[in-house]
Amino acid sequence: MHGKCGATYESGSLRRYHLGRTETIRSCTLEAQQFARAMTEQHNETGSHTKYELFLKAMQAQRQYTTDAINAKGIDRHLLGLRLIAAENNLPKPALYNHISYKRAMHYILSTSQVGAKHDCVMIYGPAVDDGYGCCYNPRNDSINYMVTTFKINNEGTNAIEFSNHFNSSLTDMRSLIEVQCWYMDDVQDNPQDDHRLKDIDVPTLCDRTGVQVWHFQPEKTFANNECPSLTKLKQDRGYTYEDEIKVQPSMEKYEEKLKMFFAEHIHSDEEIRLVLDGSGFFDVRDCDDKWMRIHVFPGDLIILPAGMYHRFIPDSKNFIHVRRFFLGEPVWTPVNRPDGDTHPSRQDYIKHLKPHN
Ligand SMILES: [Fe+2]
């Protein structure tokens, strides 16, 4: 909106320390800047997956700064302490505090703070500087409330409504970045490992029109020795009792034959559940109008294909995917190809439960 980054204040609690109050989390990290630049570039040169990787790095940098700040390893209270010691002891103010870089670093264009809330409430405070913004946000279980403030006078071009609109669209952009990528396929009959992208669709449309369910976990938290609690909980909630892993790559035995088998349109009598650990690939699923939707999965994506839904799989042009497969009870591998699947009880059940569409 303003075409530049500025000093950003995010409050980190120091209440675990005697008389502690807050430390500054300087959330405008280099990693956040690189991510923002990729997301706002004019000609959209950076691909979605690179943007996603930049997003993870920015998040990691933010998390690291937050951990440092709340463990008394921030810089702002330390510098404040030194300045106050000088003042209390009638010592001259060290030159650092008059340096242009320090003044810029203390000019908080964006002052932010979160207050977690169960209730549908908003909290407000003002900007820290004339040409800045105050932004208090309240994360809730499935939404975020936020309030943006600016000064009416001497505001030097700030605009709370415009900022709020940009904030909103940024959150939407980030949501689409972490959601699995999916689209309607074209009818071109050439290499199936190409994209065949006709028209992008969002995840709610995919789920609504197929019954597919999708989740996304941080890729590094999907490996068994470091699994995140939310993945463990999902497995418990859904009763997955068996899991194994498979790598699909040219070195596997009878690779071409296996690809043909994976890519034949088929159904199963049970759900097909796949968590991508590494690599990437395409799951194609038939929607309620029998049109192909293609889901491009990457590390961290978990998808559940309902029993009785026609689908197929193929790796993308990188020819490598490593997935974990989950099962309820004993694993059932048997695919039923089209058209034999049409009369299968799981198919009848699937059609009965899929919502009708116009
Ligand atoms: Fe399958």
Residues whose N, C-alpha, C, O or C-beta is under 5 A from the ligand:
A	BS01	LIG	E272
